[in-house]
Amino acid sequence: MDPEPRVLVLTPDFPPAPGGIQLLVHRIVRHADRLRVRVVTVDGPGARRFDATSGLDVRRVGLGAGQPLGVAALNARALGEAVRFRPDAVLSGHIVTAPAAALIATAMRIPVVQYLYAREVGDRPRLAAFAVRRADAAVAISAYTHELAVAGGAQPARVHRILPGVDLPARDTIQRAERPTILTISRLSERYKGHDVMLRALPLIRARVPDVEWVVVGDGPLRAGLERAAVGQGLQGNVRFVGTVPDDERDRWLRRAHVFTMPSRLPAGGLAGEGFGIVYLEAGAHELPVVAGNVGGALDAVVHDQTGVLVDPSDHVALANAIADLLLDPSRARALGAAGARRAREFAWPAVARRVEDLVLGLLAGTRTSVADGA
């Protein structure tokens, strides 16, 4: 096998665009030291500046992600890059790039690895079924995603559960705020994230912890309605919406807060929702205990009664009790946070990228052996 096999990574999601998938694909590529990687993705604001300093081989399509024409252009560009790059394997970072990945694999007789996150499996079941059928291996980011993939037609033996990773913070001194602080970090664009349930829980938390403050980091179309609801319930003195903030400010909130919560639930229909929730690991990395929903990918991201507490995400009373209990029991909160930090170290991005590399290299060894045996 070549010292550095070539891998073509196809993805509509890549920095500087924000988001969990963007972060995951970038970190895998950045830490794939045993592979020579070329990324084919979409253009966007700040992309040229990002690419100039990233040290990565990135080729961009000048149409927005998520638009039908943009996805078609991305798949078309992928075919051209495959001819030029001559990859040994393809990693499809989203099911929307599965068509190009399948064509490249067939034409060049190379393996395909398909990443799966959860929501897209429920949103586009036919495309997801195509993607997993044509892939030599699929990476599911949680046991929940694994179940969705198998239910969608994937062969269980070809689905590999590789949990996402986390950027470990510098060992700065943790300085918790004097005021009891609950933190949520999430874009305010999906109702299943549970901000509405947290608003119902907050009066109950305030009854036990009068000076409590809930800090909401993130922005989106739901923000105005949530702010009105907070005022309507007389909670304006206990809620702070700070919007989208730079990474260093986000990390300061993680160092100041006492409890992290994002009580994600399954959306209507019972499919998708939180595929994993990297932010739960990020909270743990900053020694924060986590309160999350006991459904979906959070079951892999949070270890109940070890790194946090899992509750019914539709039960605002259970959510309120879990959070208030931790605010009133600093010793237990610290113990959960310390366990979260230990677990986060096991999921540092270089270690996760190595697992993906092992999967790709194993497929290449198997593919090339089988071709040689058949010669």
MARKE-654094 format. One record per residue: residue in three letters; y, z, x of N, C-alpha, C in turn. Coordinates in steps of 0.02 Angstrom, whole numbers, padded with zeros to 5 digits, always signed. Layout:
ALAYZXYZXYZX/...
// end
This chain:
MET-00060+00000+00042+00000+00000+00000+00062+00000+00044/ASP+00113-00036+00022+00175-00039+00060+00204+00031+00067/PRO+00241+00043+00122+00272+00109+00131+00317+00128+00073/GLU+00354+00080+00047+00399+00094-00010+00389+00040-00063/PRO+00343+00052-00109+00333+00004-00164+00398-00005-00203/ARG+00408-00066-00227+00469-00082-00265+00457-00066-00339/VAL+00504-00031-00367+00500-00013-00438+00565-00035-00472/LEU+00558-00075-00524+00615-00097-00564+00622-00050-00623/VAL+00679-00015-00627+00692+00033-00681+00738+00000-00732/LEU+00716-00003-00794+00754-00034-00848+00776+00021-00896/THR+00841+00025-00908+00866+00079-00952+00934+00062-00981/PRO+00944+00075-01046+01011+00070-01074+01053+00132-01062/ASP+01021+00184-01035+01053+00250-01028+01056+00268-00954/PHE+01117+00269-00928+01126+00285-00857+01198+00308-00846/PRO+01208+00354-00800+01277+00376-00786+01321+00318-00762/PRO+01387+00324-00772+01422+00385-00790+01423+00402-00864/ALA+01389+00363-00907+01384+00382-00977+01350+00450-00982/PRO+01374+00494-01026+01345+00561-01031+01282+00561-01073/GLY+01241+00614-01064+01182+00622-01107+01121+00642-01067/GLY+01073+00671-01103+01013+00697-01070+00970+00642-01041/ILE+00961+00586-01076+00920+00531-01050+00953+00502-00987/GLN+01019+00494-00991+01056+00468-00933+01044+00511-00872/LEU+01048+00577-00883+01038+00624-00828+00967+00619-00801/LEU+00918+00617-00845+00849+00614-00824+00834+00553-00782/VAL+00853+00494-00807+00838+00432-00771+00873+00432-00703/HIS+00935+00453-00702+00972+00455-00638+00938+00501-00588/ARG+00919+00561-00609+00890+00608-00562+00822+00584-00537/ILE+00782+00553-00579+00718+00526-00557+00730+00473-00503/VAL+00776+00427-00517+00791+00374-00469+00819+00402-00404/ARG+00865+00448-00411+00899+00477-00352+00850+00513-00306/HIS+00799+00544-00334+00753+00584-00293+00687+00549-00280/ALA+00681+00486-00298+00618+00449-00286+00617+00423-00214/ASP+00605+00468-00167+00611+00451-00097+00556+00405-00071/ARG+00500+00402-00108+00443+00361-00084+00441+00292-00116/LEU+00492+00276-00156+00495+00212-00190+00560+00176-00173/ARG+00558+00111-00174+00620+00072-00170+00637+00050-00241/VAL+00691+00076-00267+00707+00069-00338+00768+00025-00348/ARG+00764-00019-00398+00822-00055-00422+00829-00040-00497/VAL+00889-00020-00517+00903-00003-00587+00940-00061-00621/VAL+00915-00080-00680+00950-00128-00722+00973-00092-00784/THR+01038-00088-00795+01066-00049-00850+01128-00083-00877/VAL+01164-00049-00921+01223-00078-00952+01287-00055-00917/ASP+01339-00094-00926+01404-00078-00897+01440-00028-00943/GLY+01494+00000-00919+01532+00046-00960+01590+00074-00920/PRO+01633+00114-00953+01691+00143-00918+01670+00184-00858/GLY+01701+00171-00802+01688+00209-00741+01626+00188-00703/ALA+01590+00138-00728+01526+00120-00697+01535+00094-00626/ARG+01585+00051-00616+01594+00023-00549+01609+00077-00498/ARG+01651+00124-00517+01668+00179-00470+01606+00222-00457/PHE+01567+00236-00510+01507+00276-00502+01458+00242-00454/ASP+01446+00178-00466+01397+00142-00425+01418+00137-00352/ALA+01483+00132-00340+01508+00124-00272+01493+00185-00229/THR+01486+00243-00261+01475+00305-00223+01406+00335-00234/SER+01364+00302-00275+01299+00332-00292+01246+00323-00239/GLY+01254+00271-00197+01202+00257-00148+01140+00225-00178/LEU+01144+00203-00241+01086+00174-00276+01095+00099-00286/ASP+01040+00064-00294+01040-00007-00308+01041-00016-00383/VAL+01101-00031-00411+01110-00035-00483+01138-00103-00501/ARG+01109-00136-00551+01134-00199-00578+01151-00188-00651/ARG+01211-00209-00672+01236-00193-00738+01246-00255-00781/VAL+01234-00246-00846+01246-00297-00896+01310-00278-00933/GLY+01356-00324-00941+01422-00309-00968+01426-00306-01043/LEU+01379-00274-01076+01382-00264-01148+01360-00193-01163/GLY+01389-00163-01216+01377-00093-01231+01306-00077-01252/ALA+01282-00019-01231+01215+00004-01250+01213+00018-01325/GLY+01155+00007-01355+01145+00023-01425+01163-00034-01471/GLN+01198-00086-01447+01215-00144-01487+01159-00195-01480/PRO+01139-00228-01535+01083-00275-01531+01092-00327-01475/LEU+01152-00356-01470+01164-00406-01418+01161-00375-01349/GLY+01184-00312-01344+01181-00278-01280+01110-00266-01258/VAL+01066-00245-01303+00996-00233-01286+00962-00299-01268/ALA+00977-00353-01305+00948-00418-01290+00970-00441-01220/ALA+01034-00432-01205+01060-00452-01140+01028-00410-01084/LEU+01017-00347-01097+00985-00304-01048+00914-00327-01033/ASN+00876-00343-01086+00808-00368-01076+00808-00435-01039/ALA+00855-00479-01057+00859-00544-01022+00876-00535-00948/ARG+00924-00491-00934+00944-00479-00864+00885-00450-00825/ALA+00846-00408-00858+00789-00377-00825+00739-00430-00800/LEU+00729-00482-00840+00683-00535-00820+00708-00571-00758/GLY+00773-00585-00756+00801-00617-00697+00797-00573-00635/GLU+00811-00509-00643+00807-00463-00586+00736-00456-00561/ALA+00687-00460-00607+00618-00455-00585+00600-00514-00540/VAL+00624-00574-00556+00611-00632-00514+00641-00623-00445/ARG+00702-00594-00443+00735-00585-00378+00707-00526-00339/PHE+00691-00472-00372+00672-00410-00339+00598-00408-00322/ARG+00556-00443-00360+00483-00445-00350+00454-00374-00349/PRO+00460-00337-00404+00437-00267-00405+00361-00262-00403/ASP+00338-00204-00381+00267-00187-00384+00250-00151-00449/ALA+00301-00123-00482+00292-00088-00545+00358-00086-00583/VAL+00354-00075-00648+00413-00069-00690+00412-00001-00724/LEU+00470+00032-00723+00478+00094-00762+00528+00079-00817/SER+00506+00082-00880+00549+00070-00937+00576+00137-00961/GLY+00642+00145-00954+00673+00209-00970+00685+00222-01043/HIS+00672+00172-01086+00681+00179-01158+00639+00125-01191/ILE+00617+00138-01253+00575+00088-01285+00611+00023-01298/VAL+00678+00022-01299+00714-00041-01312+00706-00090-01254/THR+00686-00065-01195+00673-00110-01139+00599-00126-01131/ALA+00558-00103-01178+00486-00118-01175+00470-00193-01178/PRO+00507-00233-01218+00491-00305-01219+00496-00338-01151/ALA+00550-00324-01115+00557-00353-01048+00504-00325-01001/ALA+00491-00260-01006+00441-00230-00962+00372-00262-00973/ALA+00355-00276-01036+00290-00306-01051+00286-00377-01024/LEU+00339-00416-01031+00339-00485-01005+00334-00486-00929/ILE+00370-00442-00896+00368-00439-00823+00298-00419-00800/ALA+00269-00369-00834+00203-00346-00814+00151-00401-00821/THR+00155-00439-00875+00107-00493-00887+00115-00549-00835/ALA+00177-00568-00823+00190-00624-00777+00173-00607-00705/MET+00186-00544-00685+00177-00526-00615+00115-00484-00602/ARG+00079-00469-00656+00018-00429-00651+00031-00362-00616/ILE+00081-00327-00642+00099-00261-00614+00099-00210-00670/PRO+00093-00146-00654+00091-00094-00705+00160-00075-00732/VAL+00159-00048-00793+00219-00024-00826+00211+00050-00842/VAL+00263+00089-00828+00268+00158-00851+00324+00162-00902/GLN+00308+00190-00961+00356+00194-01016+00376+00266-01028/TYR+00441+00281-01024+00466+00349-01039+00475+00357-01115/LEU+00458+00416-01141+00465+00432-01212+00499+00500-01218/TYR+00545+00506-01267+00585+00567-01274+00576+00603-01340/ALA+00556+00568-01393+00542+00596-01460+00580+00560-01514/ARG+00646+00563-01512+00685+00537-01568+00673+00463-01580/GLU+00669+00424-01525+00662+00352-01533+00593+00335-01562/VAL+00544+00378-01552+00477+00366-01580+00480+00370-01656/GLY+00518+00418-01682+00525+00424-01754+00572+00373-01783/ASP+00625+00355-01745+00675+00308-01771+00648+00236-01773/ARG+00608+00217-01724+00584+00148-01718+00509+00148-01706/PRO+00470+00166-01756+00398+00175-01745+00362+00111-01723/ARG+00383+00053-01750+00348-00009-01731+00362-00027-01658/LEU+00424-00020-01637+00440-00035-01567+00407+00016-01521/ALA+00406+00080-01542+00373+00131-01502+00299+00117-01495/ALA+00267+00095-01550+00195+00078-01547+00183+00021-01499/PHE+00227-00030-01501+00221-00086-01454+00228-00061-01382/ALA+00277-00018-01371+00291+00006-01303+00231+00043-01274/VAL+00202+00088-01313+00147+00128-01286+00083+00088-01280/ARG+00074+00038-01323+00014-00004-01318+00016-00047-01255/ARG+00075-00070-01237+00081-00116-01180+00089-00080-01113/ALA+00103-00016-01115+00113+00022-01053+00046+00043-01022/ASP+00044+00043-00956-00015+00069-00921-00014+00145-00921/ALA+00046+00174-00925+00053+00246-00930+00119+00261-00966/ALA+00119+00314-01005+00180+00337-01038+00195+00407-01015/VAL+00258+00422-01005+00280+00489-00987+00312+00521-01049/ALA+00282+00574-01074+00309+00612-01130+00343+00674-01101/ILE+00404+00688-01124+00443+00743-01094+00426+00811-01123/SER+00378+00814-01171+00358+00878-01200+00291+00867-01236/ALA+00259+00922-01253+00197+00918-01292+00212+00886-01360/TYR+00269+00901-01388+00289+00872-01452+00295+00797-01447/THR+00327+00772-01394+00333+00700-01384+00264+00669-01373/HIS+00221+00704-01338+00152+00681-01327+00117+00671-01394/GLU+00125+00719-01439+00093+00713-01505+00120+00653-01544/LEU+00186+00642-01541+00215+00585-01575+00189+00519-01547/ALA+00182+00517-01481+00158+00456-01449+00087+00440-01470/VAL+00043+00490-01470-00026+00480-01489-00031+00461-01563/ALA+00009+00494-01604+00010+00477-01676+00034+00406-01686/GLY+00075+00380-01640+00101+00312-01645+00056+00260-01616/GLY-00003+00279-01591-00051+00230-01567-00065+00231-01493/ALA-00033+00277-01455-00046+00279-01383-00116+00308-01370/GLN-00148+00282-01319-00211+00311-01297-00197+00377-01262/PRO-00226+00433-01286-00210+00498-01257-00215+00501-01181/ALA-00265+00467-01153-00274+00470-01080-00217+00437-01042/ARG-00179+00394-01075-00124+00359-01042-00057+00395-01049/VAL-00055+00449-01087+00008+00485-01098+00008+00547-01053/HIS+00058+00551-01011+00063+00604-00962+00124+00647-00978/ARG+00114+00711-00985+00169+00756-01001+00202+00779-00936/ILE+00262+00754-00924+00302+00775-00866+00368+00801-00893/LEU+00377+00866-00889+00438+00897-00916+00498+00877-00875/PRO+00557+00872-00906+00618+00857-00868+00635+00912-00819/GLY+00684+00898-00777+00703+00946-00726+00772+00974-00738/VAL+00798+01007-00686+00862+01040-00691+00895+01039-00623/ASP+00962+01034-00623+01001+01042-00562+01010+01116-00549/LEU+00986+01140-00494+00993+01212-00479+01065+01226-00456/PRO+01096+01277-00484+01165+01292-00465+01168+01324-00396/ALA+01226+01320-00366+01238+01358-00304+01232+01432-00320/ARG+01212+01470-00272+01201+01541-00284+01267+01579-00288/ASP+01308+01559-00338+01370+01595-00349+01356+01661-00384/THR+01403+01707-00376+01396+01771-00410+01405+01761-00485/ILE+01358+01788-00524+01363+01785-00596+01414+01837-00620/GLN+01465+01816-00654+01516+01862-00680+01522+01853-00755/ARG+01485+01893-00792+01486+01888-00864+01554+01912-00891/ALA+01574+01881-00946+01638+01899-00978+01635+01970-01004/GLU+01693+02001-01008+01696+02069-01037+01679+02066-01111/ARG+01700+02014-01145+01686+02006-01215+01615+01977-01225/PRO+01574+02005-01270+01507+01977-01282+01512+01904-01303/THR+01481+01861-01264+01491+01789-01272+01426+01752-01283/ILE+01424+01712-01337+01369+01668-01352+01392+01597-01335/LEU+01349+01558-01304+01368+01491-01282+01322+01439-01311/THR+01351+01384-01335+01314+01325-01355+01345+01264-01321/ILE+01302+01222-01291+01326+01161-01259+01288+01103-01290/SER+01325+01059-01324+01293+01003-01358+01347+00957-01385/ARG+01333+00893-01386+01378+00847-01421+01376+00862-01495/LEU+01434+00860-01527+01439+00877-01598+01432+00815-01640/SER+01373+00784-01634+01361+00722-01670+01295+00722-01708/GLU+01254+00774-01699+01189+00778-01733+01183+00844-01769/ARG+01173+00841-01834+01169+00903-01874+01109+00946-01855/TYR+01055+00914-01831+00995+00953-01817+01004+01002-01759/LYS+01058+00995-01721+01069+01041-01665+01081+01113-01688/GLY+01099+01123-01751+01101+01191-01778+01167+01227-01778/HIS+01223+01192-01765+01288+01226-01766+01302+01255-01835/ASP+01280+01222-01888+01292+01247-01956+01255+01312-01968/VAL+01194+01317-01943+01155+01379-01950+01187+01434-01910/MET+01212+01418-01852+01246+01468-01811+01309+01495-01845/LEU+01345+01452-01880+01403+01475-01917+01383+01524-01972/ARG+01326+01513-02004+01303+01561-02055+01279+01626-02023/ALA+01253+01621-01962+01228+01680-01928+01284+01723-01899/LEU+01340+01693-01882+01392+01729-01845+01420+01790-01882/PRO+01432+01788-01948+01456+01849-01981+01406+01907-01974/LEU+01342+01892-01975+01292+01944-01967+01292+01972-01896/ILE+01302+01927-01847+01307+01950-01778+01369+01993-01769/ARG+01424+01971-01799+01487+02008-01792+01482+02077-01824/ALA+01442+02084-01876+01434+02150-01908+01403+02200-01859/ARG+01362+02175-01813+01329+02220-01764+01366+02221-01697/VAL+01399+02164-01681+01436+02158-01618+01506+02134-01635/PRO+01552+02179-01654+01616+02159-01684+01658+02113-01641/ASP+01655+02120-01575+01700+02082-01532+01667+02017-01507/VAL+01614+01996-01537+01576+01938-01513+01618+01874-01517/GLU+01606+01829-01469+01638+01763-01470+01584+01710-01458/TRP+01587+01659-01501+01542+01601-01493+01582+01544-01463/VAL+01564+01522-01403+01598+01468-01369+01557+01404-01377/VAL+01589+01352-01404+01555+01289-01418+01583+01236-01371/VAL+01541+01214-01324+01560+01161-01277+01530+01095-01301/GLY+01573+01045-01306+01550+00980-01331+01597+00955-01385/ASP+01594+00891-01398+01638+00860-01447+01599+00808-01486/GLY+01629+00785-01541+01597+00735-01582+01623+00737-01653/PRO+01597+00693-01696+01624+00687-01764+01612+00748-01808/LEU+01568+00793-01789+01556+00852-01830+01606+00908-01816/ARG+01645+00901-01763+01687+00957-01741+01737+00978-01795/ALA+01772+00931-01825+01824+00949-01873+01794+00988-01932/GLY+01737+00967-01957+01706+01003-02012+01683+01073-01992/LEU+01658+01080-01932+01637+01146-01909+01697+01192-01900/GLU+01751+01165-01875+01812+01206-01866+01838+01228-01934/ARG+01838+01184-01984+01860+01203-02051+01815+01257-02080/ALA+01750+01249-02070+01703+01299-02096+01714+01367-02063/ALA+01729+01367-01999+01742+01431-01964+01803+01465-01992/VAL+01856+01427-02004+01917+01455-02033+01903+01480-02104/GLY+01866+01441-02142+01851+01460-02211+01812+01524-02216/GLN+01773+01540-02165+01734+01602-02164+01771+01659-02128/GLY+01833+01645-02107+01871+01696-02072+01844+01711-02003/LEU+01815+01661-01970+01784+01671-01905+01826+01643-01847/GLN+01887+01622-01862+01927+01589-01810+01937+01633-01749/GLY+01936+01699-01759+01944+01744-01702+01880+01754-01663/ASN+01825+01727-01687+01760+01736-01655+01728+01671-01631/VAL+01763+01615-01641+01736+01550-01621+01788+01514-01579/ARG+01766+01485-01524+01810+01445-01483+01778+01376-01470/PHE+01809+01323-01495+01786+01256-01482+01826+01229-01423/VAL+01792+01217-01367+01828+01197-01306+01821+01122-01293/GLY+01781+01087-01332+01774+01015-01323+01733+00997-01262/THR+01739+00934-01242+01705+00911-01182+01743+00934-01121/VAL+01707+00962-01073+01739+00991-01014+01706+00963-00951/PRO+01741+00965-00894+01710+00945-00831+01651+00990-00814/ASP+01608+00964-00770+01547+01001-00753+01562+01070-00724/ASP+01615+01076-00683+01628+01141-00653+01650+01192-00705/GLU+01688+01170-00755+01707+01217-00809+01647+01235-00852/ARG+01604+01186-00864+01543+01198-00902+01501+01251-00866/ASP+01495+01246-00800+01457+01295-00762+01489+01364-00764/ARG+01556+01366-00766+01590+01431-00772+01571+01465-00837/TRP+01567+01426-00891+01546+01456-00955+01474+01481-00951/LEU+01431+01445-00916+01362+01468-00908+01359+01533-00868/ARG+01405+01542-00821+01407+01604-00782+01438+01661-00821/ARG+01481+01645-00870+01517+01698-00907+01480+01722-00969/ALA+01441+01679-01000+01409+01696-01064+01354+01748-01055/HIS+01335+01778-01110+01281+01827-01111+01217+01801-01143/VAL+01224+01755-01190+01166+01725-01224+01182+01651-01235/PHE+01132+01609-01224+01138+01538-01241+01097+01524-01304/THR+01126+01485-01349+01087+01465-01408+01100+01392-01427/MET+01048+01359-01449+01053+01294-01480+00992+01290-01527/PRO+00999+01313-01589+00942+01319-01634+00924+01252-01667/SER+00903+01204-01626+00887+01138-01652+00827+01141-01700/ARG+00832+01103-01753+00778+01099-01802+00753+01027-01807/LEU+00700+01016-01843+00677+00948-01855+00720+00917-01909/PRO+00743+00856-01900+00784+00823-01951+00743+00810-02014/ALA+00776+00788-02066+00743+00770-02128+00688+00719-02113/GLY+00630+00729-02141+00573+00686-02127+00526+00715-02077/GLY+00549+00766-02039+00505+00802-01995+00488+00767-01930/LEU+00524+00714-01911+00511+00680-01849+00570+00686-01801/ALA+00554+00687-01737+00603+00687-01684+00641+00753-01681/GLY+00707+00751-01673+00742+00812-01658+00746+00821-01583/GLU+00738+00883-01560+00745+00898-01488+00682+00879-01452/GLY+00687+00825-01411+00628+00804-01373+00609+00855-01320/PHE+00658+00887-01291+00646+00941-01243+00705+00989-01244/GLY+00761+00967-01217+00820+01009-01213+00831+01034-01142/ILE+00855+00988-01099+00868+01007-01029+00917+01065-01025/VAL+00962+01069-01073+01013+01121-01072+00982+01191-01075/TYR+00923+01198-01104+00889+01264-01104+00870+01284-01033/LEU+00845+01235-00994+00830+01250-00924+00893+01265-00884/GLU+00947+01228-00900+01011+01240-00865+01036+01310-00878/ALA+01029+01333-00940+01049+01402-00956+01007+01451-00916/GLY+00941+01439-00914+00898+01483-00876+00916+01483-00802/ALA+00934+01425-00775+00953+01421-00705+01012+01465-00689/HIS+01055+01478-00740+01113+01522-00732+01098+01592-00758/GLU+01033+01608-00763+01010+01675-00781+01031+01696-00851/LEU+01036+01647-00896+01054+01661-00965+00990+01663-01008/PRO+00981+01715-01049+00927+01714-01098+00944+01663-01152/VAL+00892+01632-01180+00901+01577-01228+00873+01597-01295/VAL+00909+01579-01348+00882+01583-01417+00880+01513-01444/ALA+00820+01489-01462+00811+01420-01484+00765+01417-01544/GLY+00759+01357-01573+00715+01347-01629+00642+01341-01606/ASN+00597+01363-01648+00526+01364-01629+00491+01299-01650/VAL+00525+01243-01640+00497+01177-01658+00515+01127-01604/GLY+00480+01070-01605+00496+01015-01561+00489+01032-01487/GLY+00530+00999-01447+00525+01006-01375+00546+01074-01348/ALA+00582+01113-01388+00602+01179-01365+00542+01223-01349/LEU+00484+01209-01380+00424+01247-01367+00401+01240-01294/ASP+00420+01185-01262+00405+01177-01190+00462+01203-01147/ALA+00524+01197-01172+00582+01215-01131+00593+01291-01126/VAL+00573+01327-01178+00585+01400-01182+00518+01435-01191/VAL+00503+01484-01149+00442+01523-01155+00459+01586-01196/HIS+00432+01591-01256+00449+01645-01302+00435+01713-01271/ASP+00484+01757-01275+00481+01825-01249+00474+01829-01173/GLN+00483+01773-01139+00484+01773-01066+00550+01747-01039/THR+00571+01688-01062+00636+01661-01041+00686+01660-01098/GLY+00664+01678-01157+00707+01677-01216+00669+01696-01278/VAL+00699+01682-01335+00670+01698-01400+00671+01636-01443/LEU+00614+01621-01474+00609+01565-01520+00606+01590-01591/VAL+00647+01561-01635+00651+01583-01704+00648+01522-01750/ASP+00637+01534-01813+00641+01481-01863+00713+01455-01864/PRO+00726+01393-01844+00795+01369-01837+00832+01360-01902/SER+00796+01364-01958+00830+01360-02023+00846+01429-02052/ASP+00825+01481-02018+00834+01550-02042+00892+01582-02005/HIS+00950+01584-02036+01009+01611-02002+01004+01686-01990/VAL+00966+01720-02032+00958+01793-02022+00917+01806-01959/ALA+00862+01768-01951+00820+01776-01891+00860+01758-01828/LEU+00900+01706-01833+00942+01685-01777+00992+01740-01759/ALA+01025+01767-01810+01074+01820-01799+01042+01881-01767/ASN+00985+01901-01792+00952+01960-01764+00931+01950-01692/ALA+00905+01892-01677+00883+01879-01608+00941+01882-01559/ILE+00998+01851-01579+01056+01851-01535+01087+01920-01528/ALA+01096+01953-01584+01126+02020-01582+01083+02069-01543/ASP+01017+02064-01552+00972+02108-01514+00983+02100-01439/LEU+00991+02038-01416+01000+02027-01344+01069+02051-01321/LEU+01120+02040-01362+01187+02064-01343+01190+02140-01338/LEU+01149+02173-01379+01149+02246-01380+01098+02277-01333/ASP+01058+02235-01300+01008+02259-01253+01016+02221-01187/PRO+01066+02239-01148+01080+02202-01086+01021+02201-01038/SER+00982+02254-01036+00926+02257-00991+00875+02202-01007/ARG+00858+02195-01071+00811+02143-01091+00841+02074-01080/ALA+00905+02066-01095+00938+02001-01084+00934+01981-01010/ARG+00947+02029-00966+00944+02014-00894+00873+01995-00873/ALA+00824+02030-00900+00754+02015-00882+00735+01945-00904/LEU+00754+01926-00965+00739+01858-00988+00776+01806-00946/GLY+00839+01822-00930+00878+01776-00889+00849+01767-00820/ALA+00826+01822-00790+00796+01817-00723+00732+01776-00725/ALA+00692+01784-00777+00632+01744-00785+00649+01670-00795/GLY+00703+01658-00832+00726+01589-00842+00746+01557-00776/ALA+00779+01595-00733+00800+01568-00668+00739+01552-00625/ARG+00688+01596-00626+00627+01582-00588+00593+01519-00613/ARG+00590+01512-00679+00557+01452-00707+00597+01389-00691/ALA+00663+01394-00693+00704+01335-00678+00691+01310-00607/ARG+00678+01355-00561+00665+01333-00492+00601+01292-00487/GLU+00554+01303-00533+00493+01263-00534+00506+01192-00558/PHE+00563+01182-00591+00579+01117-00621+00641+01085-00589/ALA+00652+01101-00526+00706+01067-00490+00691+00992-00490/TRP+00743+00951-00496+00733+00878-00503+00691+00847-00448/PRO+00697+00865-00385+00654+00834-00334+00579+00843-00349/ALA+00560+00902-00375+00490+00913-00392+00468+00871-00451/VAL+00512+00863-00500+00496+00822-00558+00491+00748-00538/ALA+00538+00725-00498+00536+00656-00475+00471+00642-00436/ARG+00448+00691-00399+00386+00681-00361+00327+00671-00408/ARG+00326+00705-00465+00271+00696-00513+00273+00625-00541/VAL+00333+00600-00554+00338+00531-00579+00316+00482-00525/GLU+00338+00495-00463+00316+00453-00407+00240+00453-00401/ASP+00210+00511-00406+00137+00516-00401+00103+00473-00454/LEU+00131+00473-00514+00103+00433-00568+00108+00358-00551/VAL+00167+00336-00529+00176+00266-00512+00131+00246-00454/LEU+00128+00287-00402+00087+00270-00344+00013+00270-00361/GLY-00007+00315-00406-00076+00315-00428-00094+00252-00466/LEU-00048+00230-00509-00060+00167-00545-00065+00108-00497/LEU-00021+00107-00447-00023+00052-00399-00088+00052-00360/ALA-00111+00110-00339-00174+00114-00303-00231+00090-00347/GLY-00231+00111-00410-00284+00090-00455-00281+00017-00471/THR-00220-00009-00482-00213-00080-00498-00236-00123-00440/ARG-00213-00106-00379-00230-00148-00322-00304-00142-00305/THR-00334-00083-00316-00405-00076-00304-00445-00119-00352/SER-00425-00117-00417-00462-00155-00466-00456-00230-00454/VAL-00398-00254-00432-00389-00325-00417-00433-00344-00358/ALA-00433-00300-00306-00473-00315-00247-00547-00315-00264/ASP-00569-00268-00305-00640-00264-00323-00662-00325-00362/GLY-00614-00353-00401-00632-00411-00442-00627-00477-00404/ALA-00603-00474-00342-00593-00536-00305-00659-00563-00279/
// end
